[in-house]
Amino acid sequence: MKFFVPATRNLEEAEKVHGILRKSMLKHRYETTDLRIYSITFDDNNLRITETVGKPSETSGETIVAIFQSGDLYLICTNNRGVLRGMPMIAGEWAVTQVELFEVGA
């Protein structure tokens, strides 16, 4: 999948918004990697959950705006969880079974 951020009009705008969101994770004390994550699958309380950028969250129902990696955590951002307010949803690396990155150079 080519890189995008929901509700942006083009790649340039998507890059800018992604950078702003990445910097905003610092206010929650999360230093993130450069990885462009499209989707993650993880186990939570015996449920297999897949969260994908641009699709509704299986847990909150809100559109996933971005997914970041910070150490051994994955930060799953929606408007109300990490973008406009609140903390991102979190999945521990130990529970993650699959990570799909955006295409390189997309």
DAFENCOR-V265567 format. One record per pair of residues at least 12 apart in sequence whose C-alpha atoms are under 6 Angstrom apart, sorted by sequence separation. I is the first residue (numbers start at 1). J is the second residue. D is the distance in Angstrom with one decimal. If there is no record, write none. Layout:
i=I j=J d=D
i=I j=J d=D
This chain:
i=39 j=51 d=5.6
i=53 j=65 d=5.6
i=65 j=77 d=5.6
i=76 j=88 d=5.4
i=39 j=52 d=4.2
i=53 j=66 d=5.8
i=64 j=77 d=5.8
i=65 j=78 d=5.2
i=75 j=88 d=5.6
i=76 j=89 d=4.9
i=38 j=52 d=5.9
i=64 j=78 d=4.9
i=75 j=89 d=5.8
i=38 j=53 d=5.5
i=63 j=78 d=5.9
i=75 j=90 d=4.9
i=74 j=90 d=5.6
i=74 j=91 d=5.1
i=73 j=91 d=5.8
i=73 j=92 d=4.6
i=73 j=93 d=5.4
i=72 j=93 d=5.0
i=37 j=67 d=5.6
i=33 j=69 d=5.7
i=32 j=69 d=5.4
i=32 j=70 d=4.4
i=31 j=70 d=5.6
i=30 j=70 d=5.9
i=6 j=54 d=5.5
i=43 j=95 d=5.3
i=42 j=95 d=5.2
i=42 j=96 d=4.0
i=41 j=96 d=5.7
i=42 j=97 d=5.3
i=41 j=97 d=5.6
i=41 j=98 d=5.0
i=40 j=98 d=5.6
i=6 j=65 d=5.9
i=40 j=99 d=4.5
i=39 j=99 d=5.9
i=39 j=100 d=5.0
i=38 j=100 d=5.5
i=38 j=101 d=5.0
i=37 j=101 d=4.3
i=38 j=102 d=5.2
i=36 j=101 d=5.7
i=37 j=102 d=5.8
i=36 j=102 d=5.7
i=3 j=102 d=5.4
i=2 j=102 d=5.7
i=1 j=102 d=5.3
i=2 j=103 d=5.4
i=1 j=103 d=5.6
i=3 j=106 d=5.5
i=2 j=106 d=4.9
